Amino acid sequence: MQMNDAVQYDQVARDVFAPVYPVIAEQIKVRTGIKRGVCLDVGTGGGYLGLALARITDLTFFLMDKSPDMLKIAYANVVGSGLHNRVRTMQGDVHEIPHNDRSIDLVISRGSLFFWEDKARAFAEIHRVLAPGGQAYVGGGMGTGELFAKIQAEMAKRRRDFPLDKKNERFADHREDYRRALSKAGISSYAMTRDDEGSWIRIHRQKGHS
């Protein structure tokens, strides 16, 4: 991603999608119950979801993206948030996460799942870094149907394509593909949902299991 592309993407994320991140962050906190430990935000972009979750938990964060340009934006947002003592940016790819085995309590990602080239490998990497009792919450959505409608209308005004609707349809159409990828990754403890909150996969790493 070129810097101009990163800036344009971030402008939409900042101007249009801003109401979404606190809502999804609250849903993640409630659904997982994880409020302490270490969180990895995969494909963080400008870091908005991770920062929203940092504001309502005591988690320490790694905001990871493979784009140096997006990480520059994320770093500026971290500094501006005043959360730099708990939030760090790092370059990395979900297919080869630069973290030790069983070192992450919570993995989150909004929007990057649909672009993973090898989903089985990505799921395996996420599972590898999860600590016993850890969870992953990955997928996409706007948090509520009302927010989805408002943002869809705003994007239409800006005459931009609205890819999330297509992604949600693709998620529904390819659930079996995701199940096969999870199985290939050796993951059996997971839940898959698609509703007004979005399309999400939650992965659990059982305590005491390898």
N, C-alpha and C positions, 0 to 999 in steps of 0.2 A: 504494500500500500504506500503510495507516494504521499508526501506531506500535505499537498493540496487536497488529496482525497481524504486524508485523516482529518483535516480541519473541517471539511464539508460534512463528513460523517459526524464529527463531534458537535458541530453546530446544530444538527437535527436532534442529536441525543440530548443536548443541553436545553434547546428551546422548546422542543415538542414532547420529548419522552420524559422530561423531568418529573412529572407527577407519578410515573410508574414505579420508579426505583424504591421509594420508601414503602409503597404498598407491597411489592414483592419481597422486600427485606423483612417486613413484619411477618409475611406468610412463611418465609423460610425459618424465622426464629420460632414461630409457633409450631410449624410442622415438624421441625427437627428437634426442637428443645435444646439445641446446642448454643450456649451463650459464652462459653469460655474455651480457651485453647487456641489452636491455630487454624486459620481459614485460608484457602487458596481460591482466588477468583480467576477462572480460566477464560481467556479471551476477553479480558477486562475492558478493552476499549479505553474510554476516558475514566474508568474506575468508579462509575456512578453507583452501581449496585453494591460493590464492596464497601464503598464509603457510607452508603445508606445503612448497611448492616453494622458497620463499625460504630455508628452513632447510637445504636440501640442495644449493643452487646459489649462484652469485655474481651472479645476475640482479638487476637493479633492477626494481621492480614498480609498476604502476599498477593499483589495485583499483577497477574501474569498475562503477557501478550507477546506474540511473535513479531509485532510491528514496532520498531524503534520509534517511529513517529507517533503512534498512539501512546506509547509509554511516556514520551515527553509531555503529552497533554495530561495523562494520568498523574504524572509526578507533580505538575503544576497544580492540579486539583487537590492532591494530597497535601501539599504545602499550604494551599489556601484554606483547607478544611481545619487546619490546626491539629490533625490526627497523625502527624508524621512520626510520633513516638510509638504508634502501634501499627502503622501501615507503611509497607515498602512496595516499590515496584520492582519487577524482574522480567527479563526477557526469557521466553521459553515457549515450547510447543506442547500441546496436550499429548502428542504421540511419543514424546520423550520428556516427561516432566522432570526438571532438575531439582528433585527433592528425594530424600532418603525414604526407604520403605517405612510404612506405618508411622509417618511423621506429621500427618495432617488430620485434624479432627473433623473438618468440614470442607468439602469442595463445592463451589457454586459456579454456575455459568448460565448466563442468559444470552441466547442468540448464536453462540458459536457452534453448538451441537450440529446444526444443519450444514456446516461447512467442513466438518471433520472428514478427511479423506479416507481414513481407515478407522471406522468406528469401533471395531473389535479391539484394535490396539489401543485406541484412546480410552475405552472403558477399562481395559486391563491396567493401563497406567494409573488411572484414577483409583482403581481398587488397590493397586500396589502401594500407593502413598497414604491411603486411609489408615488411620490408627484403629485398633480394636475398639468397637463401639462407635466408630466414625460413620459419617453419612456424606453422600453426594446428592446435590439437588441441581439438576441440569435440564435445560430445555429452552422454552421461550414463551412469552406471553405478555399481557399488559396488566395483569393483576385482577382486573374486573371487566365484565362486559361493557360497563358504562365507559371506563377509560378507553377500552378498545375502540368503541364507536366515536368518542371525541377525538382520539388521535388519528383514526382513519379519516375523519372529516377534515382535520387540520392538514394532513398530508395531501389530501385531494386538493385543498385550496392552494397548496404550494406546487401542485402539478407534479408531484413525485410519485414514482411507483411505490406501492405499499406491500413489500415482500412478505411481511409476517403472515398475512392471510394465506398466501401460497405455502408458506412453511408449515403452518398449522394443518393445512390440507395434506401436505406431503407427510407430516408426522402420522396422521390418521391412516393414510394409504400404506405406510411402510412400517407399521407397528411390528409386523412379523420380522422385518429386516432388523429392527432394533433388538427384538428378542433373540434372534440368531446371533447378532453381534455380542450381546451380553452373555449368551451361552458359550460362544467361542472364547470369550474372555474369562470363562470360568466363574461367572457371577450368577448366583441363583437367588440371592436375597435382594429383591428390588420391587418397586411398584411403579406403574405407568399410568398417568392420568391425562385426560384432555377435557377441560371444562372452561368456564368463564375466566378462571385464573390463568389459563394457558395450557400448553402441552409440556409436561414435565416427567422426568424419570428420576426417581429417588432410589439410591443404592445404599444398602446398609452393610457394614462390615461387622459381623458378630463378635462380641467379646470372647476372647479365648480361642478364636479360630485363626487358622493360618491364612 
